Amino acid sequence: MSPHSKKHSHLDRLLSSAKSVTLDDSSKILILSDLHIGNGGRHDEFRQNAELLKTVLERYYLPEKYSLVLNGDIEELFKFPLETIASKWSDFYDLFLEFEKNGFFWKTWGNHDAALLDEREYRLASSLVESLKFHYGDETLLLFHGHQAAHFLWQTCSMPLLSRTVIFFLRYIVKPLGIQNFSVAYNSRKRFMLEQSIYEFSNQEKIVSIIGHTHRPLFESLSKADFLNYRIEELCRAYSVADGEKRAAIKLSIVELKGELDGCYKKGKVTGLRSGIYNNLTIPSVFNSGCTIGKRGITALEIEGSTIRLVYWYNGKQNRKFISERSNLPMKLDSTGFSRIVLNEDSLDYVFSRLHLLA
């Protein structure tokens, strides 16, 4: 085995052993990851968006006939026993299973909930898989949590004694001190390296990988900051050949985008923002649904027929301003007070055409 092959051996295994699902024009799939459901107490990061998530699942995705995939780190077993989680949030388990009526419900495991494999009475056990392989014509989208790209995390999850030691440390030492999720999601350098490894693997295999784990939404391998940089550059080029009226509109868009980008870099000073661009021509081979424990809302990926999109759900009362390539307006969900906006979307045909031409 070559060094390159050895580096991605765990990902090769996921690709070959993944549960297969065929997509067609009628497919409608919601992909969520990193719920980190706890016991409902003050250290439970899930509870702040629990009402939002339950509402959009019940009032939008279920009636709109979406199937559901939960892509790892759904229960926060590093900090809480499964019994306390299942007792507090049993209504969510009922809701998840409702999606089987729309087509399917699958649930992968991540590093924070790999201990589910030892739970014989787990309610969602029949839906539990390590990876899914979506077949779109002759193309493949591989869905997995993402921790498998880091050797230590994969090893921890596959070795029961080591996994129990980590859980003991986090549950009985880290949790009582109120320390936030002990995760790669909070380490910019590790996050970047893990994404890069998956990016290299996806390009090598000419597939699209859909992950979670890092809590950072990615669309076509681009982070929000990268996307904004590209969009500003495109608009600057368009400005140079536009007439007076169009120039004014383009200039306003650039000012708005710069404001969004400045916000990203200000935040980056605290979180250690790293670019999602791994080479000069970014190949659209990695997508990340983000997480549902954001301070202001939740991100998700949707696949509808031949379209893939990154969406954001939030409390409309916050009147937050979002920038989208297509200047999409927020969609209010009835009288719930919650809104959905499409942050970006594209054709899967375009995604795979670009992947094959550039990889």
C-alpha positions in Angstrom: 0.0 0.0 0.0 1.4 3.4 -1.0 1.8 6.2 1.6 -1.1 8.1 -0.1 -3.4 5.0 0.0 -2.5 4.3 3.6 -3.3 7.9 4.6 -6.9 7.4 3.4 -7.3 3.8 4.3 -10.2 4.4 6.7 -12.0 6.5 4.1 -11.5 3.8 1.5 -13.1 1.4 3.9 -16.1 3.7 4.4 -16.6 4.0 0.6 -16.5 0.3 0.0 -18.8 -0.6 3.0 -21.3 2.2 2.8 -25.1 1.6 2.8 -26.3 2.4 -0.8 -29.2 4.7 -1.6 -30.3 5.6 -5.1 -31.3 9.2 -5.8 -33.8 10.2 -8.5 -35.8 13.3 -9.6 -38.2 12.8 -6.7 -35.6 12.6 -4.0 -35.9 15.1 -1.1 -33.3 14.6 1.7 -32.5 16.7 4.7 -29.0 16.3 6.2 -28.3 17.4 9.7 -25.3 16.8 11.9 -23.8 17.6 15.3 -26.9 18.0 17.5 -25.0 17.1 20.6 -28.2 16.3 22.5 -27.7 16.3 26.3 -29.9 15.9 29.3 -31.7 19.3 29.1 -29.6 20.9 31.8 -27.5 24.0 31.7 -24.5 22.1 30.0 -26.8 20.8 27.2 -25.8 22.8 24.1 -28.7 21.3 22.2 -31.5 22.9 24.2 -31.1 26.5 22.9 -32.2 25.4 19.4 -34.4 22.5 20.3 -37.7 24.3 19.7 -36.4 25.7 16.4 -35.4 22.2 15.2 -38.5 20.5 16.3 -40.7 23.1 14.7 -38.9 23.0 11.3 -39.0 19.2 11.3 -42.7 19.0 12.2 -44.0 22.0 10.2 -41.7 22.0 7.1 -39.6 18.9 6.3 -42.1 16.2 7.4 -45.1 17.6 5.4 -42.8 18.5 2.5 -42.0 14.7 2.3 -38.3 14.9 3.0 -36.3 11.9 4.1 -33.9 12.5 6.9 -30.2 11.7 7.6 -28.6 12.6 10.9 -24.8 12.6 10.2 -23.1 11.9 13.5 -22.6 13.4 17.0 -26.4 13.4 17.5 -26.3 12.4 21.2 -23.6 13.9 23.4 -22.4 10.7 25.1 -19.1 12.2 26.1 -20.9 14.2 28.8 -24.3 12.5 29.4 -25.6 8.9 29.9 -27.9 7.8 27.1 -30.7 7.1 29.5 -30.9 10.7 30.6 -30.8 11.9 27.0 -33.5 9.5 25.8 -35.7 10.4 28.8 -35.5 14.1 28.3 -35.9 14.2 24.5 -38.0 11.1 23.7 -40.3 13.2 21.6 -37.4 13.8 19.2 -36.8 10.1 18.8 -40.5 9.7 17.8 -40.1 12.6 15.4 -37.0 11.2 13.7 -38.7 7.8 13.1 -41.6 9.6 11.5 -39.4 10.4 8.5 -39.3 6.7 7.5 -42.8 7.2 6.1 -41.4 9.8 3.7 -38.8 7.4 2.3 -36.0 6.7 4.8 -34.4 7.7 8.0 -30.7 6.9 8.5 -28.3 7.9 11.3 -24.5 7.7 11.2 -22.4 7.8 14.3 -19.6 10.2 15.1 -16.9 10.3 17.7 -19.2 11.7 20.4 -21.9 9.0 20.0 -19.9 6.0 18.8 -20.7 4.4 22.2 -24.2 3.8 20.8 -22.8 0.6 19.2 -22.7 -0.9 22.7 -26.3 0.0 23.5 -28.5 -3.0 22.9 -31.8 -1.2 23.7 -31.1 1.9 21.6 -34.3 3.1 20.0 -32.8 4.1 16.7 -30.5 1.1 16.4 -32.1 -0.2 13.2 -31.3 3.1 11.4 -27.6 3.2 12.6 -24.9 3.0 9.9 -21.3 4.3 9.7 -21.7 5.7 6.2 -24.1 6.2 3.3 -23.4 6.1 -0.4 -25.9 8.1 -2.5 -25.9 7.1 -6.2 -26.8 9.9 -8.5 -26.7 8.4 -11.9 -23.1 7.1 -12.4 -21.9 9.5 -9.7 -21.4 9.0 -5.9 -21.9 11.1 -2.9 -20.4 9.6 0.3 -21.9 10.7 3.5 -20.1 10.1 6.8 -19.4 12.1 10.0 -15.9 13.0 9.2 -13.9 12.0 12.3 -12.7 8.9 10.5 -10.2 11.1 8.6 -8.3 11.7 11.9 -6.5 8.5 12.9 -6.6 9.2 16.6 -10.4 9.9 16.6 -11.1 6.8 14.5 -8.9 4.7 16.8 -10.6 6.1 19.9 -14.0 5.1 18.6 -12.9 1.6 17.5 -11.2 0.7 20.8 -13.8 0.4 23.6 -11.4 0.7 26.5 -9.8 3.9 25.2 -13.3 5.3 24.3 -14.6 4.6 27.8 -11.5 6.4 29.3 -12.2 9.5 27.2 -15.9 9.4 28.1 -15.0 9.2 31.9 -12.6 12.1 31.6 -15.1 14.3 29.7 -18.2 13.4 31.7 -16.8 13.5 35.2 -14.0 16.1 34.9 -14.6 18.4 31.9 -18.4 18.6 32.2 -18.6 19.7 35.9 -16.1 22.5 35.1 -18.5 23.8 32.4 -15.9 23.4 29.6 -17.5 23.5 26.1 -17.4 20.6 23.7 -14.0 19.0 23.7 -13.9 18.7 19.9 -11.9 19.3 16.7 -14.7 21.8 15.9 -13.0 24.3 18.3 -9.5 23.8 16.9 -9.0 25.7 13.6 -5.7 23.9 12.7 -7.1 20.4 13.3 -10.3 21.3 11.5 -8.4 22.5 8.4 -6.2 19.4 8.3 -9.1 17.1 8.6 -11.1 18.8 5.9 -8.0 18.8 3.7 -7.5 15.1 4.1 -11.2 14.4 3.1 -10.8 16.9 0.2 -7.8 15.0 -1.1 -9.5 11.7 -0.8 -12.7 12.9 -2.6 -10.7 14.4 -5.5 -8.7 11.2 -5.8 -11.9 9.1 -6.0 -13.8 11.7 -7.9 -16.7 11.6 -5.5 -18.5 14.2 -3.3 -18.1 13.8 0.4 -20.8 15.1 2.8 -19.5 15.5 6.4 -20.2 17.1 9.7 -17.9 17.0 12.7 -16.1 20.4 12.3 -19.3 22.4 12.8 -18.2 24.6 9.9 -20.7 24.7 6.9 -18.9 24.1 3.6 -20.5 24.4 0.2 -18.5 23.1 -2.8 -15.4 23.0 -0.5 -15.8 26.7 0.3 -16.2 28.2 3.7 -18.4 31.3 4.1 -15.3 33.6 4.0 -13.9 31.9 0.9 -17.3 32.2 -0.9 -17.5 35.9 0.0 -14.0 36.5 -1.4 -14.8 34.8 -4.6 -18.2 36.6 -5.0 -16.5 40.0 -4.4 -13.9 39.2 -7.0 -16.6 38.2 -9.5 -18.6 41.4 -8.9 -15.4 43.6 -9.3 -14.9 42.1 -12.7 -18.6 42.6 -13.6 -18.4 46.3 -12.4 -15.7 47.1 -14.9 -17.9 46.3 -17.9 -21.3 47.4 -16.5 -23.2 50.5 -17.4 -24.0 53.3 -14.9 -27.2 51.9 -13.4 -25.9 48.4 -13.1 -22.7 49.7 -11.6 -24.6 51.4 -8.7 -26.3 48.1 -7.9 -23.0 46.1 -8.1 -21.2 48.6 -5.9 -24.0 48.3 -3.2 -23.6 44.5 -3.3 -19.9 44.7 -2.9 -20.2 47.0 0.1 -22.7 44.5 1.7 -20.4 41.6 1.0 -17.4 43.4 2.4 -19.3 44.0 5.6 -20.1 40.2 5.9 -16.5 39.4 5.1 -15.2 41.8 7.7 -17.4 40.1 10.3 -15.9 36.7 9.4 -12.3 38.0 9.9 -13.2 39.7 13.1 -14.6 36.5 14.4 -11.5 34.7 13.0 -9.3 36.7 15.4 -11.0 34.8 18.2 -11.6 31.4 16.6 -8.4 31.2 14.4 -10.2 31.4 11.1 -8.4 29.3 8.4 -9.1 29.3 4.7 -11.1 26.5 3.1 -9.2 26.9 -0.1 -6.7 24.0 -0.5 -5.3 24.9 -3.9 -5.6 27.5 -6.7 -8.7 26.0 -8.3 -11.2 24.9 -5.7 -12.9 21.6 -6.6 -16.5 21.2 -5.3 -15.9 17.8 -3.7 -16.6 18.5 0.0 -19.9 19.7 1.6 -20.5 20.1 5.3 -24.0 20.6 6.9 -22.5 22.6 9.8 -24.3 22.0 13.1 -27.6 22.7 15.0 -26.0 24.3 18.1 -25.2 27.7 16.6 -25.9 30.7 18.8 -28.4 32.2 16.4 -29.7 29.2 14.4 -29.0 26.0 12.6 -27.5 25.1 9.2 -28.4 22.1 7.1 -28.0 20.6 3.6 -30.9 19.7 1.4 -30.9 17.5 -1.7 -33.9 18.0 -3.9 -33.9 16.1 -7.2 -30.7 17.3 -9.0 -30.2 20.3 -6.7 -28.0 20.5 -3.5 -28.4 23.5 -1.2 -27.0 24.9 2.1 -29.8 26.5 4.2 -30.0 28.4 7.4 -32.9 28.4 9.9 -33.1 31.2 12.5 -35.4 33.2 14.6 -36.9 35.9 12.3 -37.2 38.3 15.2 -33.4 38.8 15.2 -33.7 40.5 11.8 -30.3 39.2 10.8 -29.0 40.1 7.4 -27.7 37.3 5.2 -25.8 37.5 1.9 -26.5 34.9 -0.8 -25.2 34.7 -4.3 -28.7 34.8 -5.6 -29.9 37.4 -3.1 -32.6 35.0 -1.8 -35.1 36.5 0.6 -35.9 34.7 3.9 -38.9 32.4 3.8 -41.1 32.7 7.0 -42.5 29.5 8.3 -46.1 30.3 8.9 -46.6 32.1 12.3 -43.8 30.3 14.1 -41.4 33.3 14.1 -38.8 31.1 12.4 -37.3 31.8 8.9 -35.3 29.8 6.3 -32.9 31.2 3.8 -30.9 29.5 1.1 -27.3 30.4 1.5 -26.2 28.7 -1.6 -27.4 26.1 -4.1 -26.2 24.4 -7.2 -26.9 21.6 -9.7 -25.4 18.3 -8.9 -24.7 17.9 -12.6 -22.6 21.1 -12.4 -20.8 19.9 -9.3 -19.8 16.6 -10.8 -18.8 18.2 -14.1 -16.5 20.6 -12.4 -15.1 17.8 -10.2 -14.2 15.6 -13.1 -12.7 18.5 -15.1 -10.5 19.8 -12.3 -9.7 16.8 -10.1 
